[in-house]
């Protein structure tokens, strides 16, 4: 079995996209989602989308968000 250092050396040879896939896979295999929390987030995301589609909330452009963030940093 390769050592941690050997694994890291191999990971460093990967592209950024491939590294993200490795991290995603490791996290998914390590941290199992809590079904109750996932269900709450699904309901919340659905409610937010419905509110947007129905015009009950306005969208904010990426540029606006970034300008606000940069002003507060």
Secondary structure, 3 states (H helix, E strand, C coil): CCCHHHHHHHHHCCCHHHHHHHHHHHHHHHCCCCHHHHHHHHHHHHHHHHHHHCCCCCCCCHHHHHHHHHHHC
